[in-house]
Amino acid sequence: MCRLVVAITALAILCSCAAAQKTATLPPLALAAEAVADAPAARPTLLTENHFARDALGGLSEAQLKDILQAPVFLEEKARVGVVPVREGYGADEELPLAGVPGVLASTLDETGLFEVVSEVSTDFPATGSLAGLRELAARYRADYLLLYRHRFVDSVYPSGWAWTWATLVGPLFAPANVLETEGVIEATLFDVKTGTILFTTFERMREKQEDTVLDTERKQKHLKERVLEEVAERISEDVVAQVRRLAAARPIEGAVAAVEGAR
């Protein structure tokens, strides 16, 4: 009889343990998940570091890059600006200044009243190449800014609908058997001489073509480009003035810069 009592007691203890283990493994209530879903989303972290170790910064360190990007961008008051034609690589263009666009740009900038002096820059003065030479020219003109101007063209010649006149031998001399086409881009860039930074670049794209005879093709293409430059000069000037006005409007309030420097 005692053995039967002991066996029953042991069986009861085992059942209790199994029930306790089953209770302990029950999944949590869904209320906690609902509470997390109702909570406001976490604010994303702003990206401020460069995580691309393979990026080459050249002569700039990370600290210098951040200093440049964090500095305010605006047009200084009572500044001088020079308009200078440049070529590939932004070296001063030493060719004859036949294009009239730099003159139009200088005249338009002068009319804004945003600069103390506006001048076209002669590239005949001794200077080294590339940007270093431009800074030398700016120093000679006592200019705080340089407006760098350049234009580039791609020309093409192909037969027109009058190409059949070639069969007559003399036909192309009188019929417009050629299509003269030119595509180009005009660029104006405001260069801050003291900091070596670019405040803006604006482009004007153009395309023009005409049908003509096969005689004196080179001279006709030259006149075609000159006509295109005359037409686009006003448009590029308007773009430059709009950009300059934005920079002037971004000038810090008087005394604000001094207050910031004092706080540092």
Secondary structure, DSSP 8 states (H G I E B T S, - for coil): -HHHHHHHHHHHHHHHHHHHHHHHT----THHHHHHHHS---------S---TT---TT--HHHHHHHHHS-----TT-EEEEEEB-GGG-B--S----SHHHHHHHHHHHHT-SSEEEE--TTS---SHHHHHHHHHHHTT-SEEEEEEEEEEEEEEE-TTGGGGGGSSGGGTS--EEEEEEEEEEEEEEETTTTEEEEEEEEEEEEEEEE-STTHHHHHHHHHHHHHHHHHHHHHHHHHHHHHHHHHT---TTHHHHHHHH-
